[in-house]
Amino acid sequence: MADMAMNIIISPFLGVLFDNLSSLIHKEVGLMWGVNNQMEKLSNTLSTIRDVLEDAEEKQMTNKAIVNWLRKLEDVAYEADDVLDDWATEVKLMQQGSKKVSDSFLLLSCFDFDHIKFRRKIAKKINYFIERFDELAFEKSKFHVSEGFKEKKVEVYQNPETSSIGSELEIYGRDEEKEYIVGLLLNNVNNQNVVSICPIIGIGGLGKTTVAQFVYNDKRVEEHFEVRVWVCVSNNFDVKKLTRAVVDSVSGNASSLEELDPLQRCLQGKLAGKRFLLVLDDIWNENQEEWDRFKYPLRCGAKGSSIIVTTRLETVASITGTCCPYSLKFLSEDDCWSLFRQRAFGIGNIESPNLVKIGKEILKKCGGVPLAAKVLGGLMRFKIDEKEWLFVRDSRIWDLPESDENTILPALRLSYSHLSPNLRRCFAYCSIFPKDHRIQKEEVIHLWMANGLFQSKERIQLEDIGNEIYNALLLRSFFQDVEKDEDGNVESFLMHDLVHDLACSITNQFSSAVGGHMKILPKGARHVSVTSDSAHSPFIVQSINQPMPNLRTFISLTRWGSEFPTHLNFSAFKSLRAMSLASTNISSLPDSIGNLKHLRYLNLSNTRIVLLPESICGLANLLTFKLESCLYLQSLPKFMNKMRSLRHLDIRGCYTLVQMPIEMGKLTCLQTLSIFIAGSGDGHGVKELQGMDHLGGELEIKGLENVRSFKDAKDANLMGKQNLRTFSLTWGDSHKEEESDRDVIEGFQPHPNVKRLFITRYQGRTFPSWFQFSTLPNIVEILLKRCSRSEHLPSLGRLPLLKYLDMSGMQHVKYFSNGDMVNCFPSLEELYLSDMPALEEWFSYMSDSGGQNDVIMFPSLKHLRIRRCRKMKRLPLSSFLESLDVEDCDEMLLRSLKDLPRLSSLKVNCFTEVICFPEGMLQSLPALQYLSILNCTKLKALPAELGFLSELISLKIISCTDLSCSGLTNLSHGYQTTLQSIHISSCENLTNLPDGLQHLTNLQLLWISNCHPALHKRFEKETGEDWHKIAHIPDLRVSGKTYSLIILLTFFSFAFAPNFDFPFLHTVLE
């Protein structure tokens, strides 16, 4: 059997290489450079090799000689790719040298002295590669590989045929799954589908077959179904064979029928009117038509008939299922140990404590997968030497000997063998990330692009192809535990430990995540990530400066601020395609970075970079440039307009940038431009955005005080940017004009696809005409900040999808809405209002009794925050409200606290004149769990209804300086079984706590700080006279002084960035 430590998939890469060569031929570059004949010959040789490549990649699993041939082919292909990329870059730079390039110009340019030298070098290299590829083309004839091979796949591992009879003595941790599926089957009698189909999905080795057997043999299932059939499907979904298998199983005899039609009619005759259960184990077929052909005759059964399908693929579950697929869970650590223990020690045998300890460490390799627990336990079954156990513990799972017993990776590799070449390369590339690393979806797609792991298609963006590949791998369970943004788009994901082991076993030393105490990178590595902290900085120094001619990806996954070499030697990375130095302490880059001509991905986010070298503009192939949260970055390189291939420029959080480089409009390939700072000079205005029609995601336009007219704003062509989802308009801090703002904002009408709109420091009195439902039908979030001259709000209540609304610093707005519709804000869930001193009412008309003329207000509102709106006297009525935060408002606002049956969190802050809360304030809040009372400096007593809050869990009382012990009398009445946490701080008049405190039997946390010294003395540990009242509380902290959050954050800002102002810090301090 071939060495399976590495599986070489070169066909997608060779396809990219072939396309690059064809592109140069198509542009007649070879003619101009005098190497056309050589290029044609090389193209023909590559085409010959490409024709047999797919067959060779399949046969490598059983032929080691093919592995060696593929490895040599891969090495030469990578070399050739560098040369062709050099050439294509040279042509690209020549074309950019003239605004209007003609063939004659290119031809004359070729006779430039430097280009003559380059021509000779290219010709020599092409002849070299012709010889190398010819040798490899000749060598392939030894392996009997077929051209155009597409159908049959050779597999190193075949799943064993399964049956309904299980082989497990005891099944661990699957009772819940069994009961759920059995319940589903028994309750299907009233289902509208004649045949219900329940898919069970999960990665290889997770126990899908075992669960299906467990269900199949349950006595309730046996009694419920007249006929039960088990068919192992596996790789070959042949409708005729499957139909015959079902017929044979039902009849108990082998059928002599040969054609499909009589087989299906025979099947219908045997199942007609009978309630049957059919288990189809291990299905891989993703062809809907084939499935329908098999399924159609089964509709003859009685109501309540069911099919169970087990599969690794979500696509199969989607095609087959009539109910939601059941995703099998990973086993718990205890269940995994029980399974491992049974296999490793047997039943009733003596278990050495040392071996048990080592065994539990070995178990970590299993990741909750039963197959892994069984196999590893079986490997240890007859090993009694502790050294043997330690060897397995310290070995990588792919280094353990493969055998008939060790089927962990072979079982997983079966899923891998079903992938297309593109999917295989992209999956294997993910081995560059360490185990348990949360992989950012957008980042990994950009890394795939940078390394040319898939080819572009006509009129389909590379990013869209990458997204398709990600989705395909997710549906096949290679990725899991996805996290999504508010729009439901995947942001990040994980790889299961065993799936990660599979990827590592495929790439071996050519792609790896290294770190810790390692001193050198793997020799010949092409893709490497370094995981280290400041304690291991010498390793990073050595790794970044050692010669790595083959390296194509270098990613630092260090913690923020980790030490990094100050003198970087980029000449060691001549083939580099992707580099991330994010979160390191680097503050500058050498000019030599401009020599990385192949670089397509550069991430410097969260670094201390101040200035970027101008040589970086020579990176003509750069696709992705990430500078997120570079807090010290003062400017971007002056001539970035030369970087015509750039597709993603992320400068979010670069607060010290004050202008954009000149003529950014030349970067028409940009899809991401998180911030654009409008300037006043030629080449700096918003007109530069005009041709960037591919921009998507989020865009903030700052410096709008430099935009003077409607026409200037209109020239930005925001209406043409249909991929934008978040759009921000920001005027400067000192901006006070209002005359031009109304015209300017009118010209910035965004595309209707925009979902989030943020407007800051706009000085117009009214908002633009496009701020309405007909032009913004998809808006879900709006932020209006410091629009201090605005007197009227737009008709926000008409936006049907609006879920989040945040308004602050709007000093002249009196009414929240004009109330001209019956159902206002139908979808609004979160509302935040602050610093609106003129705001009086929710609507422009409200009766004195508080009625709203039958207007339905905020039917979906869950979270409400009102701060420093001192004229607001009543809260909106919303029975769905879950959290309420009121700060520095009129006391009348507290009186309107009523009929809030779902309110679980209430925060009352800065009611400095309140001596006692309104009577009955808490009486109609039956669901209240979290209550915070802060900075009510004259408050004498807590609300009397406190004792009626039967759900209260947490109580915080902070900076209520007049509050005394008598004001806390209600603290220990009525809810002893629920209150878990009490935090009292800066209540300087508080000298004692009520006597009933010891009766709060469920109290887990009590923190007291900065109160009267007598209080701290009374509750001093062991010696205080009232210590016995609180001694039963597990988490107990009684202290005299604590540093406030404000002091700590102020220290942080001055210690780490004394010269800069951080907007996020102001938000936290607020």
N, C-alpha and C positions, 0 to 999 in steps of 0.2 A: 504493500500500500504506500502511496506517495506520502511525503512529509506534509502533514496537515498543519504544521506550525504557521504556515502562511499560504494564503490563497490569492493568487495574483490575477487581478482583473484589469486588463490594459486596454480592452476594446473601446470603452468610451473615450479614454485619453488619446488613443491613436486616432479616433474619429475626429477629435478636436484638432489634432496635429494635421490630419489630412485636410480638414476644412481650411485651416490657416494657410497651408501650402496652396490649396486651390484658389483661395482669395487673392494671394499674391500673383498667381498665374493669370487669373481673371483680370486683374488690374494691369496686366502686361508689364509688371515690374521687372520680370525676368528679361524681357527684351531690352528694356532701358539699361539694365545692369549687365547685359551680356551673358546671362547664365540661363537663358530660357530652355535650351535643350537639356541641360542637367536637371532643371526643375521638373520637366516633363518625365524624364527617366525616373527620378526619385518618386514622383507621384504614382507612376505605374507600379513600381516596386511596392510602395506602401499599400496600394490597392490590392495587390496579390496577397500580401500578408493579411490584410484586413478581412479578406473573404473567408479565411480559415480560422480566424481568431476565436470566434464564439465556440467552435467545436473544440479548439485547443484548451480554452478555459474550462470547459466541462471535463475534458479527459485528464486534466492535470490531477484530478482527485484520485486517479488510479495509475498515474504514470509519472514517476519522478523526473524522467528525462524531459518531459514537457514543462515541468515546473522550472527546471534550469534554463530551458529555451525561452520561456516567458520572462524569466528574471533578466536574461541578457537583452531581450527585446525591450523590456521596460527601461533598463538603464540607457540604451541607445536612444529610445524615444524621448526620454527626459532631456538628454543632451541636445537632440535635434530641436526640441521645443524651445530651449533657450536661444539657440542660434536663429530660428525663424522669428522668435519674439524680438530679438535684437534688430533683425532686418525690418520687420514690420514697424517697429518703433522709429527706426531711422527714416523710413518713408513717411510716417505720420508727422515727424518733426519737420521734414522738408516741406510737406504740404502746408503745415501751419506757418511756415516762413513767408508765405505770400497769401494775401487775401483772396486772390483769384488765380488758382493754380491751373496751369495747362500742361498737357503732355510735353510740350516743348520746353517748358520751364523745368519740369522734372528731369528731362533728358539733359539739359544744360547743367543742372545741379549735379548730375552724376559725374561730371567731368571736373568738379571741384577737387582739389588735391586730397583733402581729407576723405572725400567720398571715393576717390580712386583707390586709396589704401583700404577702405572698408569693402569695396567691390572685390578686391583680390582676396581679402580674408573670407568673404562670403563664398566665393567660387571654390576656394580651397576646402572650406568646411562642407559644402554640398557634395563635392567629390568624395570626401571622407565618408559622409553618411550614405552615399550611394553604395560604396564598397561594403560598409557594415550591414546595411539592410539587405543587399544582395546575398551576403553570406548567410544571413538569417533566413532569407527566403529559400535558399538552397537547402538549408538544414531542416526546414519544416517537412520536406518530402520524406524524411525518415519516420515520421510519426503517423502517417496515414490519416491525417486530419481532413475533414470534408469541407468543401466550399458551400457557402450559403446555409450552413447548418443552423436549424432553428427549432426543430421539434423535440427530439428525444434528449433527455437529460440523464447523465450518468451520476449516480449518487453514492457517496461514500457510506451513507447510513440509511437504512430503510426501517421505518417504524414496524415493529412486529405486529402481525395480525392479531386483532383483539377479539374477544368473545364476551358474552354476557356473564360468564363465570369469572369472578374476580380471583386474584391470586394473593390478596392481602389477608393475613391472619387477623389483623385489627386495623380499622380505619380511624385516623386521628384528625380531629378538628373539622370534620365535614358534616356534622349533624345539622347545623343551621342551614347549609346549602341543600341538603337532602330534604329537609322538611319543607323548605320553600318550594322546591321543584315538585315534590310529591303533591303539595297543596294545589299547585298550579294545574297538575294533571287531573286531580280528582274534581276540581271545580270547573273543568272545561265543558261539562255537559250542557250548560246553558249558553255557551259561547256561540256567537253568530256564525263563526267559521265552522264548517263541517269537520275540518282537520286543523287543529292548532299546532303550531310549530314553535318550539322553544329552543333557541340556540344557547349553548354554553360555550363561552369564549375564554381564552387565556393563553399565556405563552406555553411553549413546549415544556413538559415535565411538571405542570402545575396540578395535574390530577383530574383533568376533565373526564377521561375514560373511567377512572375510579369512581367519581361521583355518579356518572351515568349508570355504572354497574350497581352502585349502592341503591339508586332509585329503582332501577329495573327489577331488582330482586326483593324489593320491599313487599311485604305480604299484602298491604293495602292496595298496591299497584297490581299485584297478581290477581286479586279478587275483582278489581275494578274493570280490567280489560279481558275481553274474550280471547284476543290473539295478541301475542307479544313476539316481536321480531327484532333481532340484532344483526346489523350488517356493518362490517368494517370496510369503509370506502377507501381511505388513504388517497394516494396521488391520482389514481386512474378513475376519473368519473365517467364511466361508460354506461349510458342509459340502459342498453340491452343487458349488460352483465349485472348491473344493480337490480334490474327488474327480475332477472332470473334468480338472483340470490334471495330476493324476498319471496318469490314463488316457491323455491326449494325449501326455504325455512318454514313457510306456512304449511306446505304439504308434507314435509318430512322426507321427500324423495327428490332425486335429481330430475329436473325436467328435460325432456327430449326435444322441446320446441327450440327452433333456431332463429326464427324471425321475431322482430320486436312486436308486431301487431298481435299475433296469437299469444305472446307472452303477457302483454298488457291485458288482453281480454281474459286470459286465464286468471291473472291477478285480481281483476275486478270481480270475477266469479267467486273467488275464495274469500274476498273481504267484504262483499256486498252486504250491507245491513249489519255488519259486526263492528263493535267498538274495539279498535286495535291501538297498540303502541308500537311504534317503529323507532328504533335508535339507529341513527346513521353516524357512525363514529369516525372522526378525523377527516373531515371534508376540506378540500383545497380548491374546489371548482368555483371560479368567479364569473362563470358564464350564465347569465340569467336565463337565456333560452334553453340551455341544456337542463337546468334545474326545473323549468316549467314542463319540459317534455317528460321528465321522470315523475313529477308531482301530480300531473293531471289525472292519471288513472286512480290515484289514491283517494279521490274525492267520493268514492263509492261507499266508504265506511259509514257507520252510524255516528250520530252526533256525539261529541266527546272524544272522538279519535284524536290521537296526538302523535307528533313526531318530535324526538329529541335529536338535535344536531350538535355535535361537538366540533369545534374548529379553533384555529389560532387567528383567523382573519375576521376583522370586523366587517369587511366587505361581504364575506360569505354569510355572516349573521344578518346583515342588512337585506341580502337577496332572499334568504330562506325564511326568516322569522316572521311570524304573525303577531308576536308579542315582544316586549322589550328584552333584548338579549341579557342573559345572566352572566356577568363578569365574575369569574371565580377569583376569590381573594387569596392572597398569600397566607400560608400557615403562620400561626403565632409562634413565638420563640419556644414556648412550652410544648406545643404540639410537635414542632420540628424536632425538639430534643427527644421526645418520646419515641418518634420514628427512628431517629438516629441511634438512640440507646438500644432499641429492640434489635436493630441490625448489628450494632457494634459489639454488644455484650451478650446478646441472646436473653433467654428467659431463665431467671433463677441463678445466674452465674454471679460470681464475686466481681464487684466493680471497684477497681483501684481508685482511690480519691485523686491521685495525680492524673490518671488517664481520664477520669471524668472532667477534671479541670481543663485539660488540653482538648478533650472532645468538645466542650462548650465553646472553646476558641475556634476549633475547626468548623463548628456549626455556623459561624458567622459567614462562611463562604456560601451557605445555602440560600440566603436571602428569602426564606419562607417557601422555597420550591421543594415539594415532597420528593421528587426524583433525585435532587441533589442530596437531600438528607439520607435517602435510602442508599444511594451509590457510595457516598462517603462513609456511611456507617458500615456498609458491606466491605469496603476496602480495609477497614480497621478490624474486621471480625476476628481474624486469627493472628493479629499483631499484639504481642504482649510486651514487646520492648518499647520503653518510653521514647527512645530515639526515633523509632519508626513513626510514632504518632507526631513527634515534633517535626519530622520531615514533611509530613502531609500538611501540618498546620502552617509551616513556613513556605510551602510551595505555592506558586500560582496555579490556578486550577487547570490551565491548559498545559502545564508541565507535568501533571500527573499522568502516569501511563494509561493509554487508552486500551480497553479490552472489552470482552463481551460483557463484563460487569460494569465498567466505567462508561456509561452512555450519556453523561451529562451534556458535554459539548456536541457530540454527534447528534443528539436529539434536537438541540438548538440550531445546529448547522443545517438541519433539514429545512428550517424556515428560511435560512440564508440562501440555500440553493434554489429556492423558488423565486428569488428576486431577479429583476432584470439587471444587466451590467451597471447601468447608471445608479440604480438603487444600492447595489452592492458597494460601489466605491464610496458613495455618500455615507452609507451606514458605517463602513469600516473607518472612514475618516474620523468619526466621533470618538474613536479610541484615544484621540489626542487629549480628551478631557479626563480628569481623574474620576474615580468612583464617587458617587454621591454628589457630584458637581451639578448644580442646576444650570442647564444649558439654555442660553437665550436663543430663541428660534431665529430671530432676525440676524443675530450675529453668525450663527452656524451657516445660514444660507449665504451670507456675504463671504464667509470663508470658503464655502464650496465654490462660489463664483470665482473668487480670487485664484483658486487652484485649478480652474478649468475642469471640474469634475463632471460637467454636463455641457452639452452643446446648445447654442441658441437655435430657436426655430423662427420661421418667418412670422413676423408681426406678433410674436409672443415675447414678452419681456423676460430676461434671465431670472428676475426675482419671482415671476409667476411660475416658471419651470421649477425653481427651487422650492416654492411653496407646494407644488404638486408632489414633488419627491418627499418632502416632509410628511404630507398627509398620507402618502402611500405607506411610509414606514410606520406612522402612528397606527394606521388601520391594521397593520400586521403585527402589532404589539411589540415592536422594537423600541418604541418610546412610550412613556407612561407618566402619570402624575402631572398632567399639564396644568399650568396656571394661565388664566385668561384675563384680559383687560375688561374695562366696563362695556366694551362693544362686543364681547364674546370672542375676540381674536386671541389666539394662543400667543402668550408672551414667552413662556419657558417650559421646560420639561426635564424629566430625569430618564436615565437608562437603568434598568434593573441590573444589579451586580453581575448576575450570570450572563445577561445580554452584553454587558460591558466586557466581561471575560471573553465572550465569543468574538467581539470586535478586536480585542487585543490578540487573540489567537490567530486571527486572519492577517493582521498587519505586522505582528511581532515587533522586531526592532526598528522597523521603518516608520512607525508612528507610535508615540508614547507620551505619557504624562510622568514626569520625573521630578524629584525634589528631595526634601529631607537632607540626609547626609551624603547623597550621591555626589561624586566629584567631577564626573565627566558625562557628557551626553552620549547616547548609544552611537557607535560608529556607523556611518552610512544613513543615519536618521534623516527622513525627509520632513516629518511633521512632529514638532515637540512642543509641549507645554511645560512650564517650570512652576511648580508649586513650592513656595518657600516663604519664610518671613525673615525679618532682619537678623535673626540668629544664624541664618544660613546664607548670608549675603556673599561670602567667598565663593560658594558654588555658582551663584548667578554670575559673578565676575568672570569666573573661568569659562562658564558655558557661553557667555555672550562674546567672548574674545577668542575662543578656540576656532581653528579653521573648520568650516562646515560647508564645503562646496555643494553638497546635495540638498541642503536644508531649504525647504520651501515655506514652512510655517514655523514661526517662533512666537509663542504666547506666554506672557508672564501672568500668572494667576496669583500674584502676591497680595498680601493685605495692604490696605492704604498706607502710603508713606514708607513702605519697605525700602531698605537701602538698595541702591543700584549703582553699578560702576559709572563714574563720572566721565571716563574716557571710553567711548564706544567705538569698536572697530568694525564698521559695517562692511569693510572689504572682505571680511570672512564669510559673508552671506551673499555671494554673487548670484545665486539662483532664487533668492527669497521672493515669495509671492505675497505672504501675509505676515505682519508683525504687530503684536500688541505689547506695549509697555505700560498699559493702564495701571493706575494706582501705585506706581513706583514714585520714588522721590526725585526723579530726573528734573532738572530745571532748564536744560538746554540740549540741543542736538548738534552734532558736528555737520559741517558742510558735506561730508562724505555721504550723507544719507541720499543726496541727489544722484549717487552712482547706482542706487538700487533700481535699475531701469525696469526690472520685471515686477516691481512691487505693485500690488493691486488693493491691498488692505492695510491700513495703518491706523492703529488705535492708541492715542495718547491721553485718553480721558483720565480725569482725577490725578493729574500730575502737576508739578510745580513749574511747568514750562512758562517762561515769560515772553520770549520771542522765538519765532521759528526761522530757520535759515532760508534765504531766498532760493537756495539750491533745491529746495523741496518742490519748487514749481517745475523742475525738470522731470518729475515723475509722471511721464506722459500717459502711463497705463493705469494710474491709480483710480480705482473705482469707489472705494469707501475711505473716508477720512473722518475719524471720530475724535472730537476734542471736548466732549461733554464734561462740564464742571472743572474746566481748567481755570481756576479762580484767579490766577496771576497773569493769564495771557493778555497782553496789552494790544496786540495787533496781529492780523493775519498777513501772510506774505504778500508783497505788493503786486506780484504778477501771477496771481492764482488763475487769471483768465486763460493761461496757457494750458491748464490741466483739463483739456477738453473731454477726456474720458470719464471725469468725475461724475458719479451718480448719487453719492450720499455724502453730505457735509453736515455733521452734527456739532453745533456749537452751543447747545443748551447749557445754561449755567455759567457761561463765560461773561460774567457781569462787568468786567473791566474793558471789554471791547467797545470802542466808540465809533468805529466806521468800518465799512466793507472795502475790500480791495477794488480797484478801478475796473470797470467793464466786466462785472460778473455775469452780465447777460450773455456772454459768449459760451457759458457753460450750459448749453441747452439740453444736455443729457441728465441734468440734476433731477433726482426724484425726491431727495431729502435735502431741505434747507431749513433748519429749525428756526433760524433767526436771520432777518435782513434788516440792517440799520440804514435807514434812508439818509443820504447826504445831500448837500446843496450844490456841489459842483458837477460838471459834465462827467458822465460815467459812474456817478455815485447815486443817482436818483432812483426812484422806484420803477422807472421805465425799464431798468435792467431786468426786472422780473417778467417783462412782457412775453418773451419767447420761451419761458420755462413752463411749458404746458404739462410736463410730466410730474411736476411737484405733487407730493402726496403727504399724508400724515399730518404733521402740524407745522404751521408757519406763523411766526410772530414778526410783524413789521414794527420796528422801533424808530424813534427819531422823526415822528410824523410832523413835528413842528417845522421841518424842512420841506414839507410838501405844501405848495401854496395854492393849488387850484384843483377843480374838479377834473380837468383834462389830465393833469399830472397823475392823479390817482387812477383815473380810468386807463391810462397807459400801462398800468401794472397788469391789466387783464386778469383780474381775479376770477371773473366769470368763466374764464377758459380753463381753470384749474380744477377739473372735476374730481381729482383724487384727494383733494384736501379734506381733512376731517375736523381739524382744530385750527381756528383762525383767530389771531390776536392783533389788536391795533393799540399801539402804545405811544402816547405823547410824552415829552420830556418833563422832568420835575418842575422846571421854572416856567413852563409854558402857561400863559394866561390869556392869550388872544381867543376870541370866540367867532369873529367875523368869518374867517376862512375855514374854520373847522367844519361847519355844516356842509359847505360845498365839498370839502376834501373827503369827508366820510361817506358822502353820497356816491363818490366815484369808486369806493372800495367795496362795492356790492360783491359778496362771494357767490360761488356756485351753490345751487340748492342742496348739494350733497353734504355740505358742512354740518357737523353735529355739535360742535362746541364753538362758542363765540365769546371772546374776552375783550373788553374795551376798558382802557385805563387812561385817566387824565384827559379825557375828551372835554372840551370847554364850550361846546354848542349848547343852546338852550333846549333844542329839541333833537330827537334822534332821527336817523335817516328814514326815508320812505320805504326802503327795502327791509326794514326791521319789522316783519310781520309774517303771518302764516303762509301767505301765498308765495313768498319768495324764500322763506326758510322753513320748509315743511318738515325737515328732519332734525331740527335743533333739539338736543336733550340737555344741554348745559349752557348757562349764561353767567358771566361774571362782569359786573359793572362796578368799577373802582375809581373813586375820586373824580367823578364827573361832576365837579362842584357847581357848575352853572346850570345844569339841567333842571328844568322845572317840572317836566312831565315825562312819565315813563311811556314807552310804547305799549301796545296791547299785548302784553306778555301772556295774559290769561287765555289767549286764543291759540297758543302754540300747543298742539295736542300731545306731543311727545316730550315736552319739557319736564325733566325730572329733578334738575338741580339748578338753583338760582341763588347767587351770592351778590349782594349789593352793599357798598360801603362808601362813606364820604360824599354822599349826594345831599348837599346841605339845603337845597331849595325844594325838594320833592315833598309835597304835602299828602298825596294820596297814592296808595300802592297800585290801585287800578281804578279805571273809570266805571267798572261794574256794568258794562254794556252787554253782558251775555249771562245766560242762566247758569251754565256750568263752567266756572272759572278754574283754570289750572287743573285740568282733569287728571294729569299724570304726575304732577309735582310731588316729589317725595322728600326733598331736602330744601329748606329755605333759611338763608342766613342774612340778617340785616344788622348793620352796625354803622354808627356815626351818621345818623340821619336825623338831625335835631328838629327839623320842621315836619317830620312825618306824624300825622295826626290820626288818620283813619285808613282802614283797608280799602274802602271804596269812596268815591267822590260824593256819594249819598248814603247815609245811614240814619235810620230813625233814632230818636232820642232813647228809645227803649232798647236799642242795640239790634233791632231787626234789620235784615238786609234785603227786603223786598223779594224774598224767595230765591235769592241768589245762592247757589250751592258753592261754598268756598272750600277749596283744597280737599277734595274727597279722598285723596291718596296720601296726604302729607304725613310723614313719619318722624322727621327730625326738624326742629325749629330752634333757631338761635336769634335772640334780639338783644343787641348791646348798644347802649348810649342812644337810644331813641326815646328821649325824655317826654315827648308829647303823646306818645302812643299809650292809650289807656285801656285797651282790651286786646285779648288774644283772639286769633281766628279759631273758629269752631271746626275741629277735625277729630272725629272719634277714632281715627287710626294713629294719632300721634303717639310715638314711642319714647322720644327724648325731647326735653325742653331745657334750654339754657337762656336765662334772662339776666342781664347785667346792667346796672346803673340806669334804670328806667323808673317811670312813675309807679308809686305804690299801688295805684289803681289796677295796674296790669296783673298784680298778684291776686286781686279780688276776682278776676275773671277766670281763675284756675278752677274749672269745673267740667264735669261730664267728659273726663278723659280716661275711659276704662282701660286703655292699653298702655298708658304712660308708665314706663318702667324706669326712666332716669330723669331726675330733676336737679338742676343746678341753679341756685340763687346767689348772685354775686353783686357786691357793691351797692346794696340798698342801705346807704349810710345813715339815713334818718329814721329808719324803721326801728321802733322799740319792741313791738311784738307783731307777729304776722297776723293777717286778717283771720278772723274766726272761721273755721271750716275750710281753710285753704287746702288741706290734704285729705279732707273727708271723702271726696269723690275720686280718689286715686287708688283703687283697690289693687292695681298691679305694680305699684311702685316698689322697685328693688334697690335703686341707688339714689341717695339723697345727699347733696352737697350744699352747705351753707357757708359762704365765704365773704369776708370783708364787710360784714354787717356790724359795724363798730358800736352801734348803740343798742343792739339787740339784747334784751334782758332774759328772754325765755324761748325755748323751742316750742313749736306748735303743739297744742294740747292733743291733737288727733294722732300724734306720733305713735301712741299706743295701739291704734287701730290698724296700723299698716302691717298686715299679716304676712306680706311677701318681702319685707325689707331685708336686704342682705348686707348693704354697706352704708355707713353714715360717716360723712366728713364734715367737721366743723373747724374752720380755719379763720384766724384773725377776727374773731368776734370778741373784742376786747372787754365789753361790759358784761359778758355772759358769766353768771355765777352758778354755783352748785344748785341753788334753788331753781334755776332755769332749766336744769337737766332732769327734773323729777320724773318726766315721762320717758326717760331713756331706758328704763328697765321694766317697762310694763307691756304686756300683751303679745310680744313677738319673740319670746325667748327661744323658740325653736327655729327661727330663720336667720336672725342677725349674726353675721359671721365676721364683720370687720368694722372697727371704729377707729377713726383717725382724728385726733384733736390737736390743733397746733396754734400757737400765738394767741391764746385766750388768756390774757395776762391777769384777769380778775378771778380766774378759776382756781380756787384753793382746795377743792375736794371733788369727789365724784359721788353719785348717789349710792345708797346702801345696797340696792338691789342688783348691783353689777355682777355679783357672784352667781346670780340665778340665770345669767345668759349662758346657758350650758353649751350652745353651739358656737360661741364666739371663738374664732381662730386667730384673730389679729387685733391687737390694741397698740396703737402708736400715740404717744403723748410727747409733745415737744414745745419748748418756748412758752410755757405757761407759768403761773405763779410759783416761786421757789417752794412755798409750803406744800403745793401739790406734789412736786417731785420728791420732796422729803417723805411725805406720807406713803408714797408708793415705791420707795427705794427697796431694791431687792433684798429679801430676807429680813432686813432690819426695820423697814417702814411699818408704821402701825396699821396701815390698811393693805399691806402686801398680800394678806390672805384673800382679799377680795378679787385679786386678779391673777393669783399664782397658778390657776388652772388653765390660763390662756397660752397656747403653744408659741405663737409669734408675738413677743412682748417687747416693746421698746419705749422706755421712759428716759428722756434726755432733756437737758437744760437748753442747749443751743444747737441749731442746725443751720447749715448754709442753704440759702434759698436758691431756687432754680435760676432766678434772674442773675444772682451774683456769679453762679457757676458759668452761665452762658456768656456773661460779660467778660469773665476771665478768659474763656475760650476764644472769644473774638479778638481780644487784645494780644493774647499769647501767640496765636497762630496766624493772624492776619491783621496786624495793627493798622494798616493803611487802607483797608478796604471796608466797604459797606455791604452787608449781606441782607438782601431783602427777606430771605428765609428766616434770618434771626429775628427781624422785626416781627414777623408773623408769629413765631414761637413766643416771643416776649409779650405780644398782645394777648 
